[in-house]
Amino acid sequence: MARRLLDHPIRTARRTSITGAILHAIPRFGSGPYKGMRQVLDISGDGPNNDGGPVDLARDKALAAGIVINGLPIMNGKQNTWGFPVLEDLDRYYEGCVIGGPGSFVVVAESFDTFGEAVRRKLILEIAQKP
């Protein structure tokens, strides 16, 4: 699976729907045969929510379902192909609008090149947390 992900090209789109990702994930928690000790959703991206409704409402719905949301913003500083402005404080946006729940946190990737390093840090933090 990891090889398939590495071989897959990065896809860009005009819109980013963090709301859509959260609302898509909520019903998937608890839908399998096993129930985890924690329910954690990780959101990563290089831009703010700009499609699919207010992100804070989707976040609050996930929190009400007992899901913790952690964030991994990618601070690439690059203007996208369609000319949308760069959000210089994307990390603070994630802290204020995206993450939530007991023990939630943000780990910043300074660029796409450091994304793997940031994911590793995030995983260590998640594994180290007590349920």
matplotlib code that plots the C-alpha trace (Angstrom):
import matplotlib.pyplot as plt

x = [0.0, 2.8, 4.4, 1.1, 0.8, 4.4, 3.9, 0.6, 1.1, 0.1, -3.2, -4.3, -7.7, -9.3, -11.0, -10.1, -13.0, -11.8, -15.5, -16.1, -13.3, -14.6, -18.2, -17.1, -15.0, -17.5, -19.8, -16.8, -15.7, -17.3, -18.6, -16.1, -16.0, -13.6, -13.9, -10.6, -9.8, -9.6, -11.1, -8.7, -9.0, -5.9, -6.4, -3.5, -3.4, -1.8, -4.8, -7.8, -11.3, -12.9, -15.6, -18.4, -19.7, -18.2, -15.4, -16.1, -19.6, -18.2, -15.4, -18.0, -20.1, -17.0, -16.2, -19.8, -19.3, -16.2, -13.7, -10.5, -9.1, -5.4, -3.9, -0.9, -0.8, 1.7, 3.2, 4.5, 4.2, 3.4, 0.5, -1.6, -2.2, -5.5, -4.2, -5.7, -3.6, -1.4, -2.6, 0.6, -0.7, -2.3, -0.9, -3.0, -6.0, -5.7, -5.4, -8.4, -10.8, -9.8, -8.4, -10.3, -11.0, -8.9, -5.2, -5.6, -2.6, -1.0, 2.3, 3.5, 5.2, 7.3, 7.0, 6.0, 9.6, 9.3, 5.9, 7.2, 9.2, 6.1, 3.9, 6.5, 6.4, 2.6, 2.5, 4.9, 2.8, -0.4, 1.1, 2.6, -0.7, -2.5, -6.1]
y = [0.0, 2.4, 1.9, 2.6, 5.9, 6.9, 6.0, 8.0, 11.6, 14.5, 15.8, 19.4, 20.9, 24.3, 23.7, 22.3, 20.8, 20.0, 20.0, 17.3, 15.2, 15.4, 14.7, 11.7, 10.2, 10.5, 7.6, 5.4, 5.3, 2.3, 0.9, -2.1, -5.1, -3.6, -0.5, 1.3, 2.7, 6.1, 7.6, 10.0, 11.7, 13.3, 16.2, 17.4, 19.9, 23.0, 25.4, 26.4, 25.0, 26.8, 24.4, 22.4, 24.7, 26.0, 23.8, 24.5, 23.0, 19.8, 19.7, 20.2, 17.3, 15.0, 16.1, 15.4, 11.9, 11.4, 11.8, 13.7, 15.7, 16.4, 18.6, 18.5, 21.8, 22.0, 25.5, 25.4, 29.2, 28.6, 30.4, 27.7, 27.4, 29.2, 32.3, 31.9, 33.7, 31.8, 31.7, 32.6, 31.4, 28.1, 26.5, 29.0, 28.4, 24.6, 25.3, 27.6, 26.0, 22.4, 20.5, 19.6, 17.1, 15.8, 15.8, 17.2, 18.9, 20.4, 19.3, 21.6, 20.5, 23.4, 22.1, 19.0, 17.9, 17.8, 16.2, 12.7, 13.9, 15.7, 12.6, 10.6, 13.2, 13.1, 9.3, 9.3, 11.8, 9.9, 6.5, 8.0, 9.5, 7.5, 6.4]
z = [0.0, 0.9, -2.6, -4.3, -2.4, -3.2, -6.9, -7.1, -8.4, -6.2, -7.4, -7.1, -7.3, -7.2, -3.9, -0.5, 1.5, 5.0, 5.8, 3.2, 4.6, 8.2, 7.2, 5.0, 7.9, 10.7, 9.7, 9.0, 12.7, 14.3, 11.1, 11.1, 13.3, 15.8, 18.1, 18.8, 22.2, 20.6, 17.5, 15.8, 12.5, 10.9, 8.5, 6.4, 3.6, 2.2, 2.3, 4.3, 3.9, 0.9, -0.1, 1.6, 4.3, 7.6, 8.8, 12.5, 12.2, 10.7, 13.4, 16.2, 14.8, 14.8, 18.4, 19.5, 18.1, 20.3, 17.4, 18.1, 15.1, 14.7, 12.0, 9.8, 7.8, 4.9, 4.8, 1.3, 0.8, -2.9, -4.6, -6.2, -10.0, -9.8, -8.1, -4.6, -2.0, 0.3, 4.0, 5.8, 9.2, 8.0, 11.2, 13.4, 11.2, 11.8, 15.6, 15.7, 13.1, 12.4, 15.4, 18.5, 21.2, 24.2, 23.4, 19.9, 18.3, 15.2, 13.7, 10.9, 7.7, 6.5, 2.9, 0.9, 1.2, 5.0, 5.0, 5.7, 8.7, 10.0, 9.6, 11.6, 14.4, 14.4, 14.6, 17.5, 19.4, 18.7, 19.8, 22.9, 24.1, 26.8, 25.8]

ax = plt.figure().add_subplot(projection="3d")
ax.plot(x, y, z, "-o")
ax.set_aspect("equal")
plt.show()
